[in-house]
Amino acid sequence: MKYVGLLLGCFVLITSSALQAMAQSRTRPAAPQFVTEPIKVTTPAIDVRKSGRWISQPLIHIENISKKPIQYLAIEATLPGAKESFLLAYGQIPGKPAAANVELLQPGAKIDLSVGQHSCEWTRKSLLEIDTRALAGNHATATINGVVFNDETAWFNGVAHVMAPNNPLRWHVVRNKAQNESPMFSFLNVGFSENPNNQSCYDWLDTVFVDCCGLQRASAVLVLAPFSNWQPLPRQTECQPGVICEWIKAVGCSGGTF
């Protein structure tokens, strides 16, 4: 009887674990859908021969290689020798009153981003104080923070999104290929795939915009996956003395960016 009871206990434990795993597989959101970058980003050499004028020079070259007009884009730029990045942005800022003379970046169109025209006032003031000798002839590094199209779709960290109803500051992750059949997702045809890491340590639900120095920076909304002890690392930027904006970047369980 002792062995029968032990076997029965093991059976109940195994059955309970199996049912729990089945329930989690049914309730856990589907994997996000990954797409190629919609813009091409290049960085020219920095010319500092004219003191103070380098901030008006093109720091980032952008080309819209998608099939849709871009309403807003944000780039995280880092200068040579610097540890902290800053934001350069173009277009109609989500959640802000419509600005005059802001044109959509059409498919195939190009634009140059400079510190003088496409950063916030605090960033411009801070960068004017740096030692420009480390910049001469070198290139900034740049990563795409987010791209918003003019049809309420967006791209963040390789993942397709759709705007939340009547809320341009919140975007839902696209999770199934059925949505790709809609005409609004025609830009996804160049490299549409499921998340290769199905055993992710978190679920990426949404992306929200966080106001950083008057510009909008994309921040991921993540939920810890079952049995995972991974925790997101908030990132911070100082907008002005005593004012900090904080955001979350979606990264892989091993630390690499998706």
C-alpha positions as CSV (number, residue, x, y, z in Angstrom):
1,M,0.0,0.0,0.0
2,K,2.9,2.3,0.7
3,Y,4.2,1.9,-2.9
4,V,0.7,2.3,-4.3
5,G,0.3,5.6,-2.4
6,L,3.7,6.8,-3.6
7,L,2.9,6.0,-7.3
8,L,-0.5,7.6,-7.0
9,G,1.1,10.7,-5.5
10,C,3.6,10.9,-8.4
11,F,0.8,10.4,-11.0
12,V,-1.2,13.3,-9.4
13,L,2.0,15.5,-9.4
14,I,2.7,14.7,-13.1
15,T,-0.9,15.2,-14.1
16,S,-1.1,18.5,-12.3
17,S,2.2,19.8,-13.9
18,A,1.0,18.7,-17.4
19,L,-2.3,20.5,-16.9
20,Q,-0.6,23.6,-15.7
21,A,1.8,23.6,-18.7
22,M,-1.2,23.1,-21.1
23,A,-3.1,26.0,-19.5
24,Q,-0.1,28.2,-19.8
25,S,0.4,27.3,-23.4
26,R,-3.2,28.2,-24.1
27,T,-3.2,31.5,-22.2
28,R,0.2,32.8,-23.0
29,P,0.2,35.3,-25.9
30,A,1.4,34.2,-29.3
31,A,4.9,35.1,-30.3
32,P,5.4,38.5,-31.8
33,Q,5.9,38.9,-35.6
34,F,9.4,40.1,-36.6
35,V,10.0,42.2,-39.7
36,T,13.0,43.9,-41.4
37,E,14.0,47.5,-40.6
38,P,11.8,50.0,-42.6
39,I,14.6,52.6,-42.8
40,K,18.2,52.5,-43.8
41,V,20.5,54.4,-41.4
42,T,24.0,55.5,-42.2
43,T,26.4,57.9,-40.3
44,P,28.8,60.2,-42.1
45,A,32.2,61.4,-40.7
46,I,31.9,64.3,-38.3
47,D,33.7,67.5,-39.3
48,V,34.6,69.7,-36.4
49,R,36.9,72.2,-38.1
50,K,34.4,74.9,-37.6
51,S,34.0,75.2,-33.8
52,G,30.4,74.8,-32.7
53,R,29.1,74.2,-36.3
54,W,29.3,70.5,-36.2
55,I,25.8,70.3,-34.5
56,S,24.3,71.7,-37.6
57,Q,25.9,69.1,-39.9
58,P,24.1,65.9,-40.8
59,L,24.9,63.3,-38.1
60,I,22.5,60.6,-39.4
61,H,21.4,59.8,-42.9
62,I,17.9,58.2,-43.2
63,E,16.2,56.5,-46.2
64,N,12.7,55.2,-46.2
65,I,13.1,51.7,-47.7
66,S,9.6,50.6,-46.8
67,K,6.4,50.8,-48.9
68,K,4.6,53.3,-46.7
69,P,4.9,57.0,-45.7
70,I,6.6,57.6,-42.3
71,Q,4.9,60.0,-39.9
72,Y,7.5,59.9,-37.1
73,L,10.8,58.2,-36.5
74,A,13.3,58.3,-33.6
75,I,17.0,57.4,-33.6
76,E,19.2,56.7,-30.6
77,A,22.6,58.2,-31.4
78,T,25.9,57.9,-29.5
79,L,28.9,60.1,-30.2
80,P,32.4,58.6,-30.4
81,G,33.9,58.1,-26.9
82,A,30.5,58.8,-25.2
83,K,28.6,56.3,-23.1
84,E,25.2,57.9,-23.1
85,S,22.9,58.1,-26.1
86,F,20.6,60.9,-27.1
87,L,17.5,61.1,-29.3
88,L,17.2,62.5,-32.7
89,A,13.6,62.6,-34.2
90,Y,11.8,63.6,-37.3
91,G,8.1,64.1,-38.1
92,Q,4.9,64.7,-36.3
93,I,5.5,63.8,-32.6
94,P,2.9,61.3,-31.4
95,G,0.5,62.8,-28.8
96,K,1.6,66.4,-29.5
97,P,-0.3,69.1,-31.4
98,A,0.2,68.9,-35.1
99,A,3.2,71.0,-36.2
100,A,3.1,73.1,-39.3
101,N,5.2,72.2,-42.4
102,V,6.1,68.7,-41.2
103,E,6.0,66.4,-44.2
104,L,5.7,62.7,-44.4
105,L,8.8,60.8,-45.3
106,Q,7.7,59.1,-48.5
107,P,8.9,55.6,-49.7
108,G,12.3,56.1,-51.2
109,A,12.8,59.5,-49.7
110,K,15.9,60.5,-47.7
111,I,16.5,63.0,-44.9
112,D,19.5,64.1,-42.9
113,L,19.2,64.4,-39.1
114,S,21.4,66.9,-37.2
115,V,21.7,67.8,-33.5
116,G,20.8,71.4,-34.3
117,Q,17.5,70.6,-35.9
118,H,16.3,67.2,-34.6
119,S,17.2,67.0,-30.9
120,C,15.8,68.7,-27.8
121,E,17.1,72.0,-26.4
122,W,18.8,70.3,-23.4
123,T,20.7,67.9,-25.7
124,R,21.9,70.7,-27.9
125,K,23.2,72.6,-24.9
126,S,24.9,69.6,-23.4
127,L,26.7,68.6,-26.6
128,L,28.1,72.0,-27.3
129,E,30.1,71.6,-24.1
130,I,31.9,68.4,-25.1
131,D,35.5,68.1,-26.3
132,T,35.2,67.9,-30.0
133,R,38.7,66.4,-30.6
134,A,37.3,62.9,-30.1
135,L,34.7,63.5,-32.8
136,A,37.0,64.7,-35.6
137,G,36.7,62.3,-38.6
138,N,34.8,59.7,-36.6
139,H,31.2,58.5,-36.9
140,A,28.3,58.4,-34.5
141,T,26.6,55.1,-33.8
142,A,22.9,54.9,-34.4
143,T,20.0,52.5,-33.6
144,I,16.4,52.8,-34.5
145,N,14.2,53.5,-31.5
146,G,10.9,53.5,-33.5
147,V,9.1,54.2,-36.7
148,V,5.5,55.3,-37.0
149,F,3.6,55.1,-40.3
150,N,0.7,57.3,-41.4
151,D,-1.8,54.4,-41.2
152,E,-1.7,53.7,-37.5
153,T,1.0,51.0,-37.8
154,A,4.5,51.1,-36.4
155,W,7.8,49.3,-36.1
156,F,9.7,49.0,-32.8
157,N,12.8,46.8,-32.3
158,G,12.0,44.6,-35.2
159,V,8.4,44.0,-34.2
160,A,5.3,45.1,-36.0
161,H,2.7,47.1,-34.0
162,V,-0.8,48.6,-34.5
163,M,-2.0,51.7,-32.6
164,A,-4.3,51.3,-29.7
165,P,-7.8,52.8,-30.4
166,N,-7.6,56.6,-30.2
167,N,-4.3,56.5,-28.3
168,P,-1.2,57.4,-30.4
169,L,1.0,56.9,-27.3
170,R,0.2,53.1,-27.0
171,W,0.8,50.4,-29.6
172,H,-0.1,46.7,-29.6
173,V,2.3,44.0,-30.7
174,V,1.2,42.1,-33.9
175,R,1.0,38.4,-33.0
176,N,-0.3,36.5,-36.0
177,K,0.2,36.3,-39.7
178,A,-3.5,36.8,-40.4
179,Q,-3.1,40.5,-39.7
180,N,-0.4,40.5,-42.5
181,E,-3.2,39.9,-45.0
182,S,-4.5,43.4,-44.4
183,P,-3.4,46.0,-46.9
184,M,-2.1,48.2,-44.1
185,F,0.5,45.6,-43.4
186,S,1.9,45.4,-47.0
187,F,5.2,46.7,-45.7
188,L,5.7,43.5,-43.8
189,N,6.0,41.5,-47.0
190,V,9.8,42.1,-47.0
191,G,10.7,39.6,-44.3
192,F,7.8,38.6,-42.1
193,S,8.6,35.8,-39.6
194,E,7.7,34.5,-36.2
195,N,9.7,35.1,-33.1
196,P,12.6,32.5,-33.3
197,N,12.8,32.5,-29.5
198,N,9.6,30.8,-28.5
199,Q,11.0,30.2,-25.0
200,S,11.3,33.9,-24.2
201,C,11.7,34.9,-20.6
202,Y,9.0,37.6,-21.0
203,D,6.0,38.4,-23.1
204,W,6.1,41.7,-25.0
205,L,2.6,43.0,-24.9
206,D,2.8,46.7,-26.0
207,T,5.0,49.6,-26.7
208,V,4.3,53.1,-25.3
209,F,5.8,56.4,-26.0
210,V,7.6,58.2,-23.1
211,D,8.2,62.0,-23.2
212,C,11.9,62.6,-23.1
213,C,12.9,66.2,-23.3
214,G,9.8,66.9,-25.5
215,L,10.5,64.1,-27.9
216,Q,8.8,60.7,-27.8
217,R,10.9,57.6,-27.0
218,A,9.6,54.1,-27.4
219,S,9.4,52.0,-24.3
220,A,8.5,48.3,-24.2
221,V,5.7,46.9,-22.0
222,L,6.9,43.5,-20.8
223,V,5.3,40.8,-18.6
224,L,7.4,38.2,-16.9
225,A,7.0,34.7,-18.4
226,P,6.0,31.8,-16.2
227,F,8.9,30.4,-14.1
228,S,11.2,33.1,-15.3
229,N,13.3,35.2,-12.9
230,W,14.5,37.6,-15.6
231,Q,13.8,41.3,-14.9
232,P,13.9,44.2,-17.3
233,L,16.5,46.9,-16.8
234,P,15.1,50.4,-17.0
235,R,17.1,52.9,-18.9
236,Q,17.3,56.5,-18.0
237,T,18.1,59.8,-19.7
238,E,18.5,63.2,-18.0
239,C,16.4,65.8,-19.8
240,Q,17.5,68.7,-17.6
241,P,19.0,69.0,-14.1
242,G,16.7,66.9,-11.8
243,V,14.4,65.7,-14.6
244,I,14.8,62.1,-15.7
245,C,12.9,60.1,-18.3
246,E,12.9,56.3,-18.0
247,W,12.1,53.6,-20.6
248,I,12.4,49.9,-21.1
249,K,14.2,48.4,-24.1
250,A,13.2,44.9,-25.3
251,V,16.2,42.6,-25.0
252,G,16.8,38.9,-25.3
253,C,17.1,36.7,-22.2
254,S,20.8,36.5,-22.8
255,G,21.1,40.3,-23.0
256,G,21.1,40.8,-26.8
257,T,18.7,43.1,-28.4
258,F,15.9,41.5,-30.5
